[in-house]
Structure formats: C-alpha cells, structure tokens
C-alpha cells in the first residue's frame, strides 16, 4: 500500500485488488473483484477494467465515510500473515 495526497488534500492509499474477467453471455465482459463485493461489465476489456476500477473506488469511498462516522477510538494498523494462496 502506498499513500499520497489527493487533490482535496486528504491522504489516499493506492491499493491493489484482484479482478476476474469473464466473457459475458450477451457479449463483452464481466469483471468481479475477488476481495470486495464489486462487479461491473463492459463491451471491451479496457471498458470493463475502467468500469470496475470506478466501481471499486466508489465502494471504498462509501465504506470510508461509513467508517469515519462510526469510529470513535484510536485507529491502529495491524499486519497479519496470510497463507500465500490468499494473497497471490
């Protein structure tokens, strides 16, 4: 994870997510994010990747706002070890 300031002056993190691309029955592609409950579709590979990226960003913005509203304690980062098939 990498952090950098956004245009609004708020720190943002650059995160990586795994997306599974599948051909859609009606043509085009479906993209499903493995780590998040997010999916999108598009007519081309580039379009579906742009759409799913936008969907992931929107999902994370909503989750960040929800977390901000209900967090009252100290924020602490925890690092855990995970089996390699989960992170590969």
MODAKA-V560676 format. One record per pair of residues at least 4 apart in sequence whose ideal C-beta (glycine too) atoms are under 6 Angstrom apart, sorted by the first residue. I is the first residue (numbers start at 0). J is the second residue. D is the distance in Angstrom with one decimal. If there is no record, write none. Layout:
i=I j=J d=D
i=I j=J d=D
//
This chain:
i=0 j=12 d=5.0
i=0 j=14 d=5.8
i=1 j=13 d=4.2
i=2 j=10 d=5.1
i=2 j=12 d=5.1
i=5 j=9 d=5.1
i=5 j=11 d=4.6
i=16 j=32 d=5.3
i=16 j=34 d=5.3
i=16 j=55 d=5.9
i=17 j=33 d=4.1
i=18 j=30 d=4.9
i=18 j=32 d=5.5
i=18 j=51 d=5.5
i=19 j=31 d=5.0
i=20 j=28 d=5.4
i=20 j=30 d=5.4
i=21 j=29 d=4.9
i=23 j=27 d=4.7
i=23 j=28 d=5.9
i=23 j=29 d=5.0
i=27 j=41 d=5.8
i=27 j=42 d=4.4
i=28 j=41 d=5.8
i=28 j=47 d=4.1
i=29 j=40 d=5.1
i=30 j=39 d=5.3
i=30 j=47 d=4.7
i=30 j=51 d=4.0
i=31 j=38 d=4.5
i=32 j=37 d=4.3
i=32 j=55 d=5.9
i=35 j=58 d=5.8
i=37 j=54 d=4.9
i=37 j=55 d=5.3
i=37 j=58 d=5.1
i=39 j=50 d=4.0
i=39 j=51 d=4.1
i=39 j=54 d=4.7
i=41 j=46 d=3.3
i=41 j=47 d=3.3
i=41 j=50 d=4.9
i=42 j=46 d=5.4
i=66 j=70 d=5.6
i=81 j=85 d=4.6
i=81 j=86 d=5.2
i=83 j=87 d=5.4
//
